Amino acid sequence: MKRVFVSDCEGPISKNDNAFELAENFIPNGDKFFTNISLYDDVLADVLGKPGYSAGSTLKLILPFFKAYGVTDSQMEEFSAKNIILIANSQSTLRHIQTIADTFIVSTSYEHYIKALCKTIDFPYKNTYCTKVTLDKIAISPKEKERLREIAQEIATMRLIDIPPDAKTIEDFSHNDQATIQRLDEIFWSEIPKMFVGKFLVDVVTVGGEQKAQAIRDIVKRLGISLTDVMYVGDSITDVEAFKLVNENGGLAVSFNGNSYAVRNAAIAVISENSIPVCKIAEVFLENGQERTLAHFSKRFHEVWDEKPMLFFSPKSARGVTIDFPKVQIVIAENMESLIKESSAFRKKVRGVAVGRLG
């Protein structure tokens, strides 16, 4: 039986949030600027369900501002190549899985970053899906540049949006947050579209949400297999549609240090500073499929792997590695909230608070 392994990039493979890091580096107060737009992205995608909007479109919304601050494609490429930080053993995990299955990366990240990552870990770029954009091809006028810089600092000084856990409509937000959301609506769907750089919002397709699910459908079609044969690893809101597609069709969705969006939609949650548990799950799934994999890892529901340093040994890879405090659990109603709390906290520990709190 032919099966396929598909992974998100930032989170399961690397510790980076490349877009956040680019904004922080090239835009004054870029960390706050990016965080508020990322929260706005979560509001549109998960709470309000804006028609035609996909999770991860933050990467499209910030492009006019990169242009306003003079960022070029070569700068994005150089910055990305110099700042890659890998999850421990992710490179060896991918190399091993490539020996037993077709392996793909499906990422919301810009192609500048994915190309740099592929070069670093020696992964075939042809087996990736990512957000393609060319900053240099779109011009910007001095007037637009000045206005966008003013808007960037306006966004950077806004209070961070607080998303209530059970929010369903804009009325569920505080009055201050409602005003922030409405102002961001004006900026992104009225003011910027009138600018020439507004072409970024029309032309760029971010690979997040439904686009990740579509990438999986494309992989299945390319390989002539079924969705039942897909294992997908992700960690954030951009992976939710991919998780749903895989789970609903008999494949296996795995959250790796995921936030609440990922854990709620995964079949298995991994909490680990090292990617080797993913390698072990992949070995079982690629040989046995979803049902037997879930049975294998649910033998001891409370703690499949004890929270103590353990030696993982794979007969196929002939490799033994000791890692600290891995946790692998089947996600069920009884443990979901505790897993969300633990996974979200560990995510911040591994990737840093600023990146870990992003959707």
Phi, psi and omega in degrees: 000126180271126178232167186226145178249126180233134181227142164296166182261293185286114185123287179287330183250316180233161180272353186290153152240091190302318181294317176300315182294322176298314180297317180298325184279321190257343183243129177304134184056033186295335179293313179292318178305309183293317184300318180292322177292324177296318177295320176299320176301315178298320180298312182293319186281317189259324185267305186271341179057050181304125182304131177078004183261137180244142174303140182097359181289356170312320183294337175274319184295331183273350185299317178302329181284324172302316180297320181295331180262015171076019180288136180246166177299319181295325177293320177297318180295314181295315180298315182298315182296327184277346190239020179288128176234115185271147167295140182306130177068009181294325180293315180291327176298312179297318180300317180293314181297327178297337179281346183238354181198158169295135188230133183226154171245126176239113190224145173286343185304154174297150180297333177303316181288317183295321177297318179295319179295315180301320179294321181293318185258005179058053179248141182291119181299330180297343179260031178232154171233132183203176182278115183264129181205146174235106181295322189293339188279347181250126181277164177219137181276157176304323180295315178295320180300313180297316182294318181294325176294323176296317180294320180302317180286331173298314180296320182294336181263358176290148171295141180297136179294132176256113183269112178299141184306324184251023182296135178234335180224168181295335179292345179280352178268161175296163180299320179297317181290326175299318180295321178297313180298317180294323177293319178294325174302314180299316182297309190273337184244000177231305187285306184295321178302339178278348179272160177295323179289354174298346176302330178302321183288340180264315190277329186275131176249111179280139180271080178213160179060236183298331179293329175291319176298319179295323177298320178294319177300321179295318179298314180301317179294318180300321185268349181068039180239187181252158175298337176301335186265012185255129166253128181236133180244128179211184185210002189211186181297331181291346182262355187301313182294324176294316177303312182298315180301313183292311181300316184288348181243022172085008174273195184232120178256125184238125174270129177246110185048045186280160172274188185299322180299317183288311184299319182298335185248008181261157173272327179230138175248128175249130175237106188197148174275357186230146185275359184300323175303325176297319178300317180294318178297318180298319179301316181293314182295315184296336178266328191239343181087180188296308188301312181289331177292314178297321178297319181298316185269003176253009180302322176232085188305316186296317178211096180298315172240128182300151179277074175204160179305134182226152175263117177263124179233127180249116178303323183290322182265352179050050185222134176242130181221134177265128178228157184263138166050050172280150171225132177228119181222146169291133181274117177229171184302321185292333183244001188300311184295320179292324177293320178300314181298313183289317181294318180297320179293318181291326176303316179293325178294317184285318188253357183093149186298317184299316179280319184298333182275351181288151182294000000 
